Amino acid sequence: MAYNALFLIHYRHGCKKELKQTLDDLFEGMNIDYEISFTEDKYFESLEKEMHLMNLIVGLAAVCMLISVFGIWSMMSLACQERRREIAVRKAHGAKVRDILLIFVRDYGKMVLVSVLLAFATGFLIAYNWLQQYPRQTVISWWIYLGIFAVMILVITLTVGNMVLK
Protein backbone atom coordinates (compact mmCIF):
# COMPACT_ATOMS: atom_id res chain seq x y z
CA MET A 1 0.00 0.00 0.00
CA ALA A 2 1.49 3.36 -1.04
CA TYR A 3 0.95 6.54 0.91
CA ASN A 4 1.48 10.06 -0.30
CA ALA A 5 2.34 12.79 2.14
CA LEU A 6 3.36 16.40 1.79
CA PHE A 7 5.67 17.96 4.33
CA LEU A 8 6.44 21.63 4.51
CA ILE A 9 9.81 22.34 6.03
CA HIS A 10 11.01 25.80 6.93
CA TYR A 11 14.73 26.20 6.40
CA ARG A 12 17.26 28.98 6.50
CA HIS A 13 17.83 30.70 3.16
CA GLY A 14 21.01 29.50 1.49
CA CYS A 15 21.00 26.09 3.21
CA LYS A 16 19.15 24.15 0.51
CA LYS A 17 22.02 21.71 -0.13
CA GLU A 18 22.47 20.97 3.58
CA LEU A 19 18.73 20.33 3.98
CA LYS A 20 18.69 17.97 0.99
CA GLN A 21 21.72 16.08 2.35
CA THR A 22 20.14 15.79 5.81
CA LEU A 23 16.89 14.41 4.35
CA ASP A 24 18.84 11.99 2.14
CA ASP A 25 20.71 10.73 5.21
CA LEU A 26 17.48 10.48 7.24
CA PHE A 27 15.48 8.50 4.67
CA GLU A 28 18.35 6.36 3.38
CA GLY A 29 17.93 3.55 5.88
CA MET A 30 14.09 3.61 5.86
CA ASN A 31 13.59 2.47 2.26
CA ILE A 32 11.17 5.32 1.57
CA ASP A 33 10.68 6.86 -1.85
CA TYR A 34 10.52 10.61 -1.60
CA GLU A 35 10.84 13.70 -3.72
CA ILE A 36 12.06 17.08 -2.60
CA SER A 37 10.91 20.22 -4.36
CA PHE A 38 11.60 23.74 -3.22
CA THR A 39 9.07 26.52 -3.48
CA GLU A 40 11.66 29.03 -4.68
CA ASP A 41 12.58 26.71 -7.57
CA LYS A 42 8.92 26.51 -8.62
CA TYR A 43 8.64 30.28 -8.29
CA PHE A 44 11.66 30.90 -10.54
CA GLU A 45 10.37 28.37 -13.06
CA SER A 46 7.14 30.36 -13.26
CA LEU A 47 9.17 33.51 -13.94
CA GLU A 48 11.07 31.95 -16.84
CA LYS A 49 8.81 33.53 -19.47
CA GLU A 50 9.23 36.95 -17.87
CA MET A 51 13.02 36.53 -17.88
CA HIS A 52 12.95 35.70 -21.60
CA LEU A 53 10.74 38.74 -22.19
CA MET A 54 13.15 40.91 -20.22
CA ASN A 55 16.11 39.68 -22.30
CA LEU A 56 14.15 40.36 -25.49
CA ILE A 57 13.26 43.88 -24.34
CA VAL A 58 16.89 44.62 -23.41
CA GLY A 59 18.04 43.42 -26.83
CA LEU A 60 15.41 45.47 -28.62
CA ALA A 61 16.32 48.52 -26.53
CA ALA A 62 19.96 48.15 -27.55
CA VAL A 63 19.00 47.88 -31.23
CA CYS A 64 16.69 50.91 -30.91
CA MET A 65 19.48 52.89 -29.25
CA LEU A 66 21.87 51.97 -32.05
CA ILE A 67 19.34 52.95 -34.70
CA SER A 68 18.71 56.23 -32.88
CA VAL A 69 22.41 57.06 -32.74
CA PHE A 70 22.77 56.36 -36.47
CA GLY A 71 19.69 58.50 -37.17
CA ILE A 72 21.03 61.39 -35.11
CA TRP A 73 24.44 60.98 -36.74
CA SER A 74 23.00 61.13 -40.27
CA MET A 75 20.66 64.01 -39.43
CA MET A 76 23.49 66.05 -37.92
CA SER A 77 25.78 65.18 -40.81
CA LEU A 78 23.19 66.47 -43.25
CA ALA A 79 22.54 69.60 -41.16
CA CYS A 80 26.25 70.37 -40.91
CA GLN A 81 26.67 69.81 -44.65
CA GLU A 82 23.77 72.15 -45.44
CA ARG A 83 24.98 74.78 -42.96
CA ARG A 84 28.68 74.51 -43.79
CA ARG A 85 28.78 77.99 -45.33
CA GLU A 86 26.87 79.51 -42.44
CA ILE A 87 29.30 77.95 -39.96
CA ALA A 88 32.26 79.19 -42.00
CA VAL A 89 30.88 82.73 -42.12
CA ARG A 90 30.20 82.71 -38.38
CA LYS A 91 33.73 81.48 -37.67
CA ALA A 92 35.15 84.14 -40.01
CA HIS A 93 33.27 86.79 -38.02
CA GLY A 94 34.76 85.53 -34.77
CA ALA A 95 32.24 83.00 -33.51
CA LYS A 96 33.68 80.41 -31.17
CA VAL A 97 33.01 76.68 -31.36
CA ARG A 98 30.86 77.04 -28.25
CA ASP A 99 28.63 79.58 -30.01
CA ILE A 100 28.14 77.30 -32.99
CA LEU A 101 27.40 74.36 -30.72
CA LEU A 102 24.78 76.45 -28.90
CA ILE A 103 23.05 77.18 -32.21
CA PHE A 104 22.73 73.46 -32.93
CA VAL A 105 21.75 72.64 -29.34
CA ARG A 106 19.02 75.28 -29.42
CA ASP A 107 17.70 74.06 -32.77
CA TYR A 108 17.68 70.37 -31.92
CA GLY A 109 17.05 70.71 -28.19
CA LYS A 110 13.40 71.51 -28.81
CA MET A 111 13.04 68.43 -30.96
CA VAL A 112 14.71 66.28 -28.30
CA LEU A 113 12.48 67.70 -25.56
CA VAL A 114 9.28 66.95 -27.50
CA SER A 115 10.44 63.44 -28.36
CA VAL A 116 11.46 62.77 -24.74
CA LEU A 117 8.07 63.87 -23.43
CA LEU A 118 6.25 61.68 -25.95
CA ALA A 119 8.51 58.68 -25.34
CA PHE A 120 8.34 58.92 -21.54
CA ALA A 121 4.55 59.31 -21.51
CA THR A 122 4.12 56.34 -23.86
CA GLY A 123 6.66 54.24 -21.95
CA PHE A 124 5.03 55.02 -18.61
CA LEU A 125 1.55 54.11 -19.85
CA ILE A 126 2.75 50.84 -21.39
CA ALA A 127 4.72 49.86 -18.27
CA TYR A 128 1.85 50.84 -15.96
CA ASN A 129 -0.70 48.80 -17.92
CA TRP A 130 1.69 45.84 -18.12
CA LEU A 131 2.26 45.90 -14.35
CA GLN A 132 -1.50 45.84 -13.69
CA GLN A 133 -1.62 42.13 -14.56
CA TYR A 134 0.54 41.21 -11.54
CA PRO A 135 -0.74 41.05 -7.95
CA ARG A 136 2.57 42.38 -6.57
CA GLN A 137 3.69 45.45 -8.45
CA THR A 138 6.79 47.56 -8.36
CA VAL A 139 6.77 51.33 -8.32
CA ILE A 140 7.85 53.13 -11.47
CA SER A 141 10.29 55.63 -10.00
CA TRP A 142 10.99 59.05 -11.44
CA TRP A 143 14.77 58.58 -11.18
CA ILE A 144 14.63 55.88 -13.87
CA TYR A 145 13.32 58.44 -16.35
CA LEU A 146 15.90 60.97 -15.17
CA GLY A 147 18.68 58.42 -15.78
CA ILE A 148 17.34 57.60 -19.24
CA PHE A 149 17.11 61.31 -20.03
CA ALA A 150 20.72 61.85 -18.86
CA VAL A 151 21.99 59.00 -21.05
CA MET A 152 20.01 60.33 -24.03
CA ILE A 153 21.43 63.82 -23.56
CA LEU A 154 24.94 62.39 -23.28
CA VAL A 155 24.60 60.36 -26.49
CA ILE A 156 23.04 63.27 -28.39
CA THR A 157 25.63 65.73 -27.09
CA LEU A 158 28.51 63.47 -28.07
CA THR A 159 27.03 62.85 -31.51
CA VAL A 160 26.16 66.50 -32.20
CA GLY A 161 29.42 67.74 -30.74
CA ASN A 162 31.46 65.34 -32.85
CA MET A 163 29.68 66.33 -36.07
CA VAL A 164 29.89 70.08 -35.39
CA LEU A 165 33.57 69.87 -34.49
CA LYS A 166 34.28 68.09 -37.78
N, C-alpha and C positions, 0 to 999 in steps of 0.2 A: 504494500500500500504506500503510495507516494503522497507526501504532504508538501504543500507550498506555504511558505511563510515570508513575510516581508519585515525586515528589521530596519529601523532608522537609527543610525549611530551618529552622534555629534562628535566631531573630532576637530582638533586644532588645525587651522589653515596652514598648509605647507607640509603637513604630516601624512599625506595620502599614501606614500610608499610604505611608511612604517605601519600604518593601519592595515594595509593589504597584507604585509608580511606577518603581522600578529594574527590576523584572521586565518591566513594559510596555515600557520603553526598550530592554531587552536583546532581547526577542523581536520587536520591531516590524519590524526589517529582515529577519528570518529567515523570515517567512511561515509561522509555526507557530501552530496553534490550541492554546490552553491555557486552563486554568481554575485559578483560585486559590481555595482554601478554607482557612480558618483553623480550627484545632482548637478554639480558645476560642469561636468562633462556633457550632460544632456543639455544644459543651458547653452553652452558654447556651440554645440551641434545645431541648436535651433537658430543661432545667430550666423550660421555659415553663409546663408544667402545675403544677409546684410553686409557681411565682410566682403563678399564678392562685388556687391553693389558699390561699396565704398571704394574698392580698388578700381572699379570701372570709372567712377566719378573722378577720382584723382587723376587717372590717365587722361580722361577727356578734358579735365581742367588744364593739364599740362599742354595738351595739343591746342586748346583754345588760346592759352597764353602765348604759345609759339606763333600761332596764326595772327594774333593781335600784334605781336612785336613786328612781324613781317609787314603787316598792314600799316602800322605806324611808320615803319622804316620807309616803305615805298611812298606813302603820302608825304612824308617830310622831304624825301628825295625829290619828288615832283615839285613841291612847294619851293624848295631851295633852288631848283633849276629854273623855275618860272620867275623867281624873285632875285636871281643872281645879279642882274643889273642894279636893282634897287639896293641890294646889300653893298655892292661895290660903290655906288654913289654915296651911300651913308658913311661908309668907311673913309671915302675920299674927303668927306666933309667933317671928319673927326669923330665919328661915332665909334664907341668902344664895342668889344665883343659882347659885353654885358648888356648894352643897349639893344643890340640886335637880337640877343636871346630873349630879352623882355618883350620885344615885338612879337616873336613867335609864341612865347608863353601866353601872352595876352590873347592872341588870336585863337590858339588851340586850347587854352585853359577853359574857355566857355564850353567848348565842345566836350572836353573831358568831364567837366562838372555835370552837364546834362546827361551824358552817358552813364556816369557813376550813379546819379540819382535814379535813373531808370533801372540800371542793373541791380542796385541794392534793393529797391522796392520789389522788383520781380523775384529776386533771390530770397528775400525775406518771406514773401507770400508763399512761394513754393516750399521752402523749408518748414514754415509754420503749418501748412496744410499736410505735409508729409508726416510731421511729428504728431499730428492729431490721431493717427491710427494706432499709436502706442499708449499703453496705460501709464507707463512711467516716461515722462518727457524731460528733456533737458531744456535749459533756458538758452535762448539765442541772445548772446551778450553783444553789447554795442562795440566792445573792444575788438571783436573779430572783424567787423566792418572797418574799423579804424586801421587795423593792421593791413587788411586787403587794400584799402585806399592808399596807405603809405607805400606798399609795394608797387602799386600801379603808378603812383607819382614818380617813384624811383626809376622804374622801367621807362616811363615816358620821358622823364628828364634826361636820362642817359641816352636814349635814342635821339631825341630832339637835339640835345647838346652836341652829340657826335656829328649829326648831319649839318648843323649850323656851323660848327667849327671847320668842317671840311670845306 
